[in-house]
Amino acid sequence: MTRRALSVCSVPGCPTLTPGGRCEACSARAQALRRSPRARGYDTGWQRTRRAFLAEHPYCECDECMAQPLILRPVATEVNHRDGLGPLSPRGHDWSNLQAMTKSHHARLTAREQPGGWNDRD
């Protein structure tokens, strides 16, 4: 079994050595600062909007899927906010700001667009 070299925690200014990524203390601190989904607006009102939107838009609407015929598009399971601001924004429940997507397509888009996200290499 090969051993992996330890590296410095990925949080700027933290000198702790870790097997990779953040150290346990920085991970716990980041988790404590993150607001709950309910506090970010993903409450029962959002669940109703999401359910109604997916009933009207059952197939993925990402750019890649929109290029395919309707019969080949995968079923959407998540709703994306085009402005990236979530349900608490002024257009949070506005259907013109929403986009039906598959889980994998939504995760890929979010990773690409979130500031400081894990895929912030483009």
N, C-alpha and C positions, 0 to 999 in steps of 0.2 A: 504494500500500500504506500503510495507516494504522499508526502506531506506537502501542504501548500504553504507558501511563505505568508506571513502576516503582513498586512498593509495598514497604513494610517487611516483612521476613520474618515469618511468622505465629507463630514461636516467641517467647513472652514474653521480653523483655529483649534480643533480638537486633536490632541496628540495621541490618543489611545490607539493601541494596535488591535486590529480585529482581523478575522479570516476574510472579510470582504464587506464592502458597503459601510453602513453606520455601526457604531458600537452600541451596546445595549442601553447605555445611559442616554445617548442622543436619540435613539429610536423611541425610548419611553417618553422623553421630553417632547418630541414631535407628535406622538400619539396623544399626549395630554393637551396639546394646543389645538388639535384638530376638532372642529365643532362636529356635533352629531349630525346625521343626515336630516333629522327633523329640524334642527336649528338652521340648516342650510336651505330649508324650504321643501324638502322631499317628504311632505306630510300627506294626510288623507286627501286633501284638495288636489295635490299633484297626482296622487294615485288615480283619482277619478279622471283627470285630464289625460293622463297617460293611457289609461284603459280605453277611453273614448277615441283618442287619436289612433291607437293601434287597431281598433275595430274598423276605422275608416281607411287606414293606410296599412294593410297587413303585410306588405312586402318591403324589403330593404330599399331605401332611397339614396344610398351613397352613390357617388359619381361612377364608381366601377359597376355597380349593379344596374344603374339607370341606363347604361349602354347596352344591356342585355334585353331580350324580349321578356315580357311580363311572366311568361310561363317558366322561365329559367331563373328568375330571381328568388333568393331564399326568403323565408318568412322572417319578418322583423320581430324582435323581442324587446328592444329598448328604444327610447326616444331621446334624440340629441337636440340640444338647444343650439341653433345655428350661431347665435351671438356668443356662445360659450359662457354665459353668465348665470345660468341655472334658473330655477323657478322663482327666485326672489327678485329678479330683474323686472323692469317695467313691462317687458314683453315675455315674461316667464311662462305664461299660459296662452299666449297668442299663437294660434295654429300656423301662422305664416312664418313663425320663428322655430318651428319644430320640424324634425326629420326622423322618420322611422328607420331603424337600423338593426342589423344583427348584433349580437354581443361582441363578436370578434372585430367587426368593422367599427363599432363605436369605441371599443378599447383602443384600437389602432389610431383612430382620429383624435381621441382625447390625449393619448401619449404624444402625438405629434404637435398638437396645438397648445397644450398646457405649458405655461412658463415654468422653466426649471424642471420639466418632466423628465422621466427616465430616458426618453428618446429624443432629447433636445440636441440633436447633432446636425440637423439639416441647415 
